[in-house]
Structures are given as structure tokens and as C-alpha cells.
Amino acid sequence: MRRLLVLLGLLSCLGHLCRGSDYFSSITGLEKLLQTEDFLIKNLRTTVNAVRTSLQRLESEVFAIEQEHVVAARDTENYLTNPVNVYRLMKRLHTDWPHLETRVQQIADKMDFNATQGYGLSFPSQEDVDGAALALVRLQSTYKLDVAQVAAGILNGIKYGSDMSWQDCFVLGQQLFEMEDYNNTKVWLRESMERLGRHSPAPATTPDSGTLNRMEAVAKSLFQLGDFDTAYELSQRVLQFDPKRIRNWHLGDKGAVTNPEEAEDMALPRHSDSYSLTQEFAHYEKVCRGEVGPSPRQERPLRCRYSLGSHPYRHLAPLKLEEHSLDPFVVTYHDMLSPRKIADLRLMAVPRMHRSTVNPLPGGQNKKSSFRVSKNAWLAYDSHPTMGGMLSDLSDATGLDMTFCEQLQVANYGVGGHYEPHWDFFRDPDHYPAEEGNRMATAIFYLSDVEQGGATAFPFLNFAVKPQLGNVLFWYNVHRSLDVDYRTKHAGCPVLKGSKWIGNVWIHEATQTFARPCDVFRDHEVSLEYEIIK
């Protein structure tokens, strides 16, 4: 009984102050969630053993979660870089464990207890669970993934982990419904019903009364929105498990569609911002999928070559340079950073990681946004010898002066982490100090490999660069005339499988007069047509 009280106290934290936030935006911190669930499993296992005869149904569910942790223990990093696994982990901690708490309380039979806290456990917030759900939908949309395959743990044809249960799919569909993403709601609810139909009735797979209530409520809402097919299928499943239920919603209910022809004209709204509906965004997704690429004319002058850089002794160890575009200038320097130095950088960054933000207005406040899902940390170059060496090597490679460059920004992209198309330069002079000038150039140090997805895409140039440990991607954000170059709009494609670590260096215009002198005439007209979103 004492153990049961402790377990109930732990589970009650789910509804109080033990929840964290922003777990979905980065891989860092996810191990805490896995450890939390591992702790909960061990405590619930003790309770199950004590009252086994009354907990047969609960036993089968705990066993299923234990099997998931056996898979996770074999390779925790690999497990936590799978977006399906991360969603299911968050969904279990946020949704399934509170249901288990209710069941345990029923077993305790009116047992009086005080909820205790302070056990140091970590739980995802509603924002985390919603973020993980949106990440799955984002991956599904960007890479044109089949819902049935995603639910089966298959990403781009590769089986990574366990299948989602019908309950997982249903809760995901319910979340998307509450977020008004009705198009994706339908496909996930149908996948849930298909999976439920494929399993023979068993205590672990049969919906309880609470689940049937939620299924009925979603069916009613879909009916009122005019999606009769999905509503009918869902309600039939409810009646299959509980024939005594009476559907108390009718065609004449307030808000319901009374004429079937009206349903055909109803366009279910899609949870999306206006930019994601543009041709430009659709083209960006094609670049991420590799469906479009540079033309032969673009590729013909490009070379992979050795570069001596600006250092007088560089001929003893020339740089390996890969050209992606000559105008605008976009190149990769290979093998610029060793694995040991990368490990040092990540070790310094992890304790300082915070959710990445955007600041669209001069003098405005930084805000979290679904436009950019990651965590980052800022590191001063004089804080560690590795930092100074990075800056020196970058100066040798590019010939640029590093007097005015921003601190190194180390970023980690988590579940479906991405950064939608954007420019690195500032369009408004009020965004940067006049004595430093605009961001002339960008250098991205790749601090990890990424198994699938996560490429740096240049939609207007029709190519994407895959992250490769130790490489540096470099490009100029402005013309020689110092006018901004709109062709350099770029994006971080969603991470499909893996963990993406990068280090961003932004180099400003000041003191670059001789390093990159301007031409006799302005050369900016060629990029003006790319300023307007189409």
C-alpha cells in the first residue's frame, strides 16, 4: 500500500507542476523523458506484482511499454532520433500515464492520499506533445510520407522502430482535430480504425468507456463539420464495442449539416499559415525531397578542388573545396573540424541551450515560432581554444576579417526540427549596428551527420546540401555592392531521422573593404526578382 501511495503521488505530478517545456524542439533533454518513463514503469511494475489478480489488463499494457524500453536501451540515441518514437514517448507520458493513474486509483478503492512532488522527474507539457504531433505531420507533408508507413515505424522505406498502436493514431488524430488540422485528422483517425479492425479483441486493445466517449465526441464534431464518411466509420466502431450506446446527435442538431449537398461544398480548413500555401514553399519542399536540382548549365562550371585560402603556408595543407554555386558564391569546405573539437563544442553548448526564437521587427521581442523549431546556445570565441581556432581557420579559408562577427550559435534540431526559408541578412538597417554593417557572409559548421533529412536547402538555386560532420558551408549574403542578395534565401529542411547539430557564424561587412572590394558598377539587379514571395 505504501508503494502504491508513492506511485499515485508520482503520477499525480502529471497534472501539477512537474511538466517541462520545449522538449520537442531539440534532442537535448529527451533522455530525461525516457528516464522518467523508466522510473514510472519500475514503480508500476511493483504495484502490478502486488495485486496481479486485479491488474491483468494493466499488466499487458505495462509489458508493451517495457518492450519499447528494451528497444530504446539497445541504442538510446538512435531511439530518440526517431520522430515516431519521440511522439509516442511524449504521448504516453502526457496522455496514457494519466489514464493509468485513474485505473490505479480505482484499484485503491477510495484510498485517501496527498499528491507529493519534488521527485525530480520530467514530463512533457501540452506544447511538447502538440509540437511532436505537428512534427510528424510536417515530416509527412515535406517528404510525402504514407500515413500507414509512418504508423508502422517506416520512414522513407526504412523500418526504424515499433508500430504505433491504434490508440496512438487516435490520440494523434484527436490532437490534430483540436488544432483544427482537419485534413490530417481524417487520415490519422482512419488509420486508427484500420489498425483497431486488424486486431482481435483483447483486454489491451479493446477501448475502455473513456476512450469510447472521446471517439463518440470526435465523431459528432466531424459530422457537424460535414465529414460524414469519417464520422460514420468512427461511430460504427463505437457501436461495435458498445452496442447499447445511443448516438444522441442528429441531422437537425445545431451546427450540423442538414443537406448532404452542402457537405460537398464545405472546405475543411487546414491548420497552416499563408506562406506554406505558396508556390515558393511547395518548391522548397521539392528541393528538400530531392525532386528538383540544379540544371546542367548551372553545374557545368562547378568544381571540386583544392584551395590555398589566404594563409601563406596553406599550400602545405590545402583546403578541400566543393563549389555549389559561383553566383551567388556558395561552397563547402570539407573536414574543417575534427570530431574531438566538435565534441568539445557540443559539451559546452548543452547546458546553455534554449528554445530558438525569431525577431521579425527592429527593436521587437524575440518570440518562439513554429517557423523555427530548434534549441541554441551562444558561445564566445574567447571561451575555449577550439573557438578561436575555428574563427582563425574560417578567416584563412575565406580571406575575410573576423573582427565583426557574431558569437558562435550552436543549434540542435529535434523532432522534425526545421527552419523555414529565410534570409540571413537584415532587410532593415535598424536591425544591426551601423558601425558593423549587415551580415555579409554565413558559415555553417556541421557538428553531426544526419541520417535522413536536415539538409540546408537553397530553393531559388535548386540545390540542398546534406550535413556532413566536420564540413563548413559558406556563402555571401550580399552582392559586392553590399546590396542584399535575395537569391540566398535558404532553409533547414525538417530532420526526418537523426539529430542535427550546427554552429552558425555570421560575418559582418565592416573591415571587409579589401577582403571583398566592390566592383565599378552595382551588381544587385539580378536578384531583385526573388524578393517577392510567389
Solvent accessible surface area in square Angstrom, and as a share of the most:
residue,aa,sasa,rsa
1,M,141,0.63
2,R,190,0.69
3,R,161,0.59
4,L,8,0.04
5,L,71,0.35
6,V,57,0.33
7,L,0,0.00
8,L,1,0.00
9,G,1,0.01
10,L,0,0.00
11,L,0,0.00
12,S,8,0.05
13,C,1,0.00
14,L,1,0.01
15,G,62,0.60
16,H,95,0.42
17,L,153,0.76
18,C,23,0.14
19,R,73,0.27
20,G,25,0.24
21,S,55,0.36
22,D,14,0.07
23,Y,24,0.09
24,F,13,0.06
25,S,0,0.00
26,S,0,0.00
27,I,25,0.12
28,T,24,0.14
29,G,26,0.25
30,L,0,0.00
31,E,92,0.41
32,K,115,0.49
33,L,0,0.00
34,L,18,0.09
35,Q,115,0.51
36,T,3,0.02
37,E,0,0.00
38,D,51,0.26
39,F,77,0.32
40,L,0,0.00
41,I,8,0.04
42,K,128,0.54
43,N,32,0.16
44,L,0,0.00
45,R,53,0.19
46,T,41,0.24
47,T,6,0.04
48,V,0,0.00
49,N,79,0.40
50,A,82,0.64
51,V,38,0.22
52,R,117,0.43
53,T,138,0.80
54,S,78,0.50
55,L,4,0.02
56,Q,138,0.61
57,R,83,0.30
58,L,3,0.01
59,E,36,0.16
60,S,42,0.27
61,E,46,0.21
62,V,1,0.00
63,F,110,0.46
64,A,62,0.48
65,I,17,0.09
66,E,42,0.19
67,Q,84,0.37
68,E,8,0.04
69,H,22,0.10
70,V,70,0.40
71,V,53,0.31
72,A,1,0.01
73,A,81,0.63
74,R,183,0.67
75,D,71,0.37
76,T,43,0.25
77,E,106,0.47
78,N,59,0.30
79,Y,6,0.02
80,L,2,0.01
81,T,10,0.06
82,N,1,0.01
83,P,4,0.02
84,V,0,0.00
85,N,3,0.01
86,V,1,0.00
87,Y,0,0.00
88,R,28,0.10
89,L,0,0.00
90,M,0,0.00
91,K,3,0.01
92,R,11,0.04
93,L,0,0.00
94,H,33,0.15
95,T,26,0.15
96,D,34,0.18
97,W,0,0.00
98,P,35,0.22
99,H,66,0.30
100,L,4,0.02
101,E,26,0.12
102,T,67,0.39
103,R,48,0.17
104,V,0,0.00
105,Q,62,0.27
106,Q,124,0.55
107,I,53,0.27
108,A,14,0.11
109,D,102,0.53
110,K,194,0.82
111,M,50,0.23
112,D,132,0.68
113,F,55,0.23
114,N,132,0.68
115,A,51,0.39
116,T,59,0.34
117,Q,83,0.37
118,G,74,0.71
119,Y,92,0.35
120,G,74,0.71
121,L,31,0.15
122,S,18,0.12
123,F,0,0.00
124,P,0,0.00
125,S,19,0.12
126,Q,84,0.37
127,E,74,0.33
128,D,0,0.00
129,V,1,0.01
130,D,33,0.17
131,G,7,0.07
132,A,0,0.00
133,A,0,0.00
134,L,45,0.22
135,A,1,0.00
136,L,2,0.01
137,V,12,0.07
138,R,40,0.15
139,L,1,0.01
140,Q,24,0.11
141,S,43,0.27
142,T,4,0.02
143,Y,21,0.08
144,K,140,0.59
145,L,20,0.10
146,D,82,0.42
147,V,19,0.11
148,A,45,0.35
149,Q,79,0.35
150,V,2,0.01
151,A,0,0.00
152,A,19,0.15
153,G,0,0.00
154,I,41,0.21
155,L,1,0.00
156,N,82,0.42
157,G,60,0.58
158,I,85,0.43
159,K,111,0.47
160,Y,35,0.13
161,G,12,0.12
162,S,35,0.23
163,D,65,0.34
164,M,1,0.00
165,S,43,0.28
166,W,4,0.01
167,Q,54,0.24
168,D,5,0.02
169,C,0,0.00
170,F,2,0.01
171,V,13,0.08
172,L,0,0.00
173,G,0,0.00
174,Q,33,0.14
175,Q,12,0.05
176,L,0,0.00
177,F,32,0.13
178,E,119,0.53
179,M,31,0.14
180,E,99,0.44
181,D,4,0.02
182,Y,23,0.09
183,N,61,0.31
184,N,16,0.08
185,T,0,0.00
186,K,48,0.20
187,V,57,0.33
188,W,0,0.00
189,L,1,0.00
190,R,82,0.30
191,E,10,0.04
192,S,0,0.00
193,M,2,0.01
194,E,89,0.40
195,R,13,0.05
196,L,6,0.03
197,G,41,0.39
198,R,149,0.54
199,H,88,0.39
200,S,86,0.55
201,P,107,0.67
202,A,40,0.31
203,P,78,0.49
204,A,32,0.25
205,T,34,0.20
206,T,42,0.25
207,P,10,0.06
208,D,49,0.25
209,S,76,0.49
210,G,30,0.29
211,T,15,0.09
212,L,10,0.05
213,N,81,0.41
214,R,64,0.23
215,M,0,0.00
216,E,27,0.12
217,A,58,0.45
218,V,6,0.03
219,A,0,0.00
220,K,70,0.30
221,S,34,0.22
222,L,0,0.00
223,F,23,0.10
224,Q,50,0.22
225,L,45,0.22
226,G,11,0.11
227,D,14,0.07
228,F,52,0.22
229,D,103,0.53
230,T,3,0.02
231,A,1,0.01
232,Y,135,0.51
233,E,55,0.25
234,L,1,0.00
235,S,1,0.00
236,Q,72,0.32
237,R,52,0.19
238,V,2,0.01
239,L,38,0.19
240,Q,99,0.44
241,F,47,0.20
242,D,39,0.20
243,P,106,0.66
244,K,182,0.77
245,R,45,0.17
246,I,146,0.74
247,R,87,0.32
248,N,110,0.56
249,W,26,0.09
250,H,115,0.51
251,L,102,0.51
252,G,67,0.65
253,D,39,0.20
254,K,195,0.83
255,G,59,0.56
256,A,16,0.13
257,V,10,0.06
258,T,85,0.50
259,N,60,0.31
260,P,95,0.60
261,E,123,0.55
262,E,85,0.38
263,A,19,0.14
264,E,148,0.67
265,D,124,0.64
266,M,77,0.34
267,A,94,0.73
268,L,32,0.16
269,P,72,0.45
270,R,100,0.36
271,H,93,0.41
272,S,46,0.29
273,D,78,0.40
274,S,91,0.59
275,Y,31,0.12
276,S,26,0.17
277,L,125,0.62
278,T,33,0.19
279,Q,144,0.64
280,E,13,0.06
281,F,23,0.09
282,A,46,0.36
283,H,57,0.26
284,Y,3,0.01
285,E,22,0.10
286,K,82,0.35
287,V,4,0.02
288,C,18,0.11
289,R,51,0.19
290,G,58,0.56
291,E,95,0.42
292,V,49,0.28
293,G,39,0.37
294,P,39,0.25
295,S,47,0.30
296,P,102,0.64
297,R,196,0.72
298,Q,75,0.33
299,E,88,0.40
300,R,161,0.59
301,P,66,0.42
302,L,32,0.16
303,R,140,0.51
304,C,104,0.62
305,R,107,0.39
306,Y,149,0.57
307,S,14,0.09
308,L,101,0.50
309,G,36,0.35
310,S,66,0.43
311,H,76,0.34
312,P,100,0.63
313,Y,144,0.55
314,R,40,0.15
315,H,108,0.48
316,L,137,0.68
317,A,60,0.47
318,P,49,0.31
319,L,13,0.06
320,K,90,0.38
321,L,7,0.03
322,E,50,0.23
323,E,18,0.08
324,H,31,0.14
325,S,15,0.10
326,L,81,0.40
327,D,100,0.52
328,P,6,0.04
329,F,55,0.23
330,V,0,0.00
331,V,0,0.00
332,T,4,0.02
333,Y,7,0.03
334,H,45,0.20
335,D,87,0.45
336,M,24,0.11
337,L,12,0.06
338,S,46,0.30
339,P,92,0.58
340,R,160,0.58
341,K,65,0.27
342,I,4,0.02
343,A,58,0.45
344,D,36,0.18
345,L,0,0.00
346,R,69,0.25
347,L,139,0.69
348,M,36,0.16
349,A,0,0.00
350,V,67,0.39
351,P,106,0.67
352,R,124,0.45
353,M,21,0.10
354,H,133,0.59
355,R,26,0.09
356,S,0,0.00
357,T,40,0.23
358,V,33,0.19
359,N,55,0.28
360,P,96,0.60
361,L,118,0.59
362,P,53,0.33
363,G,86,0.83
364,G,33,0.31
365,Q,143,0.64
366,N,94,0.48
367,K,127,0.54
368,K,106,0.45
369,S,31,0.20
370,S,74,0.48
371,F,60,0.25
372,R,21,0.08
373,V,3,0.01
374,S,0,0.00
375,K,26,0.11
376,N,13,0.07
377,A,2,0.02
378,W,111,0.39
379,L,6,0.03
380,A,33,0.26
381,Y,33,0.13
382,D,135,0.70
383,S,66,0.42
384,H,59,0.27
385,P,117,0.74
386,T,10,0.06
387,M,0,0.00
388,G,34,0.33
389,G,30,0.29
390,M,3,0.02
391,L,27,0.13
392,S,58,0.38
393,D,46,0.24
394,L,0,0.00
395,S,30,0.19
396,D,24,0.13
397,A,8,0.06
398,T,25,0.14
399,G,31,0.29
400,L,2,0.01
401,D,53,0.28
402,M,25,0.11
403,T,92,0.54
404,F,60,0.25
405,C,26,0.16
406,E,41,0.18
407,Q,85,0.38
408,L,0,0.00
409,Q,5,0.02
410,V,0,0.00
411,A,1,0.00
412,N,0,0.00
413,Y,8,0.03
414,G,1,0.01
415,V,5,0.03
416,G,1,0.01
417,G,0,0.00
418,H,6,0.03
419,Y,36,0.14
420,E,19,0.08
421,P,6,0.04
422,H,27,0.12
423,W,41,0.14
424,D,9,0.05
425,F,7,0.03
426,F,49,0.20
427,R,131,0.48
428,D,51,0.27
429,P,89,0.56
430,D,114,0.59
431,H,52,0.23
432,Y,43,0.16
433,P,63,0.39
434,A,97,0.75
435,E,124,0.56
436,E,48,0.21
437,G,9,0.09
438,N,7,0.04
439,R,32,0.12
440,M,3,0.01
441,A,0,0.00
442,T,1,0.01
443,A,0,0.00
444,I,12,0.06
445,F,3,0.01
446,Y,1,0.01
447,L,0,0.00
448,S,9,0.06
449,D,86,0.44
450,V,3,0.02
451,E,97,0.44
452,Q,24,0.11
453,G,21,0.20
454,G,0,0.00
455,A,15,0.11
456,T,5,0.03
457,A,0,0.00
458,F,0,0.00
459,P,2,0.01
460,F,44,0.18
461,L,13,0.06
462,N,42,0.22
463,F,19,0.08
464,A,41,0.32
465,V,13,0.08
466,K,119,0.50
467,P,4,0.02
468,Q,88,0.39
469,L,63,0.31
470,G,3,0.03
471,N,5,0.03
472,V,0,0.00
473,L,0,0.00
474,F,2,0.01
475,W,0,0.00
476,Y,26,0.10
477,N,0,0.00
478,V,2,0.01
479,H,10,0.04
480,R,87,0.32
481,S,29,0.19
482,L,85,0.42
483,D,34,0.18
484,V,28,0.16
485,D,3,0.02
486,Y,20,0.08
487,R,16,0.06
488,T,0,0.00
489,K,7,0.03
490,H,7,0.03
491,A,1,0.01
492,G,7,0.07
493,C,2,0.01
494,P,1,0.01
495,V,3,0.02
496,L,1,0.01
497,K,1,0.00
498,G,10,0.09
499,S,11,0.07
500,K,5,0.02
501,W,12,0.04
502,I,7,0.04
503,G,0,0.00
504,N,10,0.05
505,V,1,0.00
506,W,18,0.06
507,I,0,0.00
508,H,5,0.02
509,E,30,0.14
510,A,21,0.16
511,T,74,0.43
512,Q,3,0.01
513,T,95,0.55
514,F,192,0.80
515,A,46,0.36
516,R,34,0.12
517,P,72,0.45
518,C,91,0.55
519,D,80,0.41
520,V,136,0.78
521,F,164,0.68
522,R,145,0.53
523,D,49,0.25
524,H,25,0.11
525,E,104,0.47
526,V,79,0.45
527,S,0,0.00
528,L,79,0.39
529,E,110,0.49
530,Y,64,0.24
531,E,61,0.27
532,I,129,0.65
533,I,85,0.43
534,K,141,0.60
